[in-house]
Amino acid sequence: MRNNFNTIKSRIKNRVYSFDLAKTISLVIALILPIIIIGCSHDPVGTTGTSVSGYTISSKANPGEVRANGSDKALVVVEVWDQNGNYVDGETVTFSSTLGTLANSTVTTSNGVAVNTYTSSSSVGMGIIVASVENIVTKIEVVQYLTESAN
């Protein structure tokens, strides 16, 4: 039985089974990461507006606090459901921020989820990330704090 980093082979009852390790890890991350993100994050400041398609959205930032160093990151997750509670694929979510920067100004939902990356600025304060779908707007707070310098 020959193994390398990308493929693992196993012999069970004289049959050889192999699987791609990188694809397996990617699948596990794709399934578990949203659960981790949603479970440990900042709640939105508020959601306003009505969707013409009957959508509902929720949003989170994880972590909800970052250092004001211009490089700390937070994941911003927006979920979109239809009126029947089903996740909506292919819907465009538009993002903006009052402090710090976002990796993308728009993200298309996949399995009802749009994920963006927030990068802190060097200013201390409360960043408000605005995410919108159709006429629904949600605002998420991200606190940027200054760490003590080592003197």
Beta strands, then each sheet from edge to edge (+ up, - down):
strand 1: 7-12
strand 2: 15-20
strand 3: 44-48
strand 4: 56-62
strand 5: 65-67
strand 6: 73-81
strand 7: 92-97
strand 8: 101-102
strand 9: 106-108
strand 10: 113-119
strand 11: 125-133
strand 12: 136-145
sheet 1: 1+ 2-
sheet 2: 3+ 12- 5-
sheet 3: 3+ 12- 11+ 7- 9+
sheet 4: 4+ 6- 10+ 8-
end
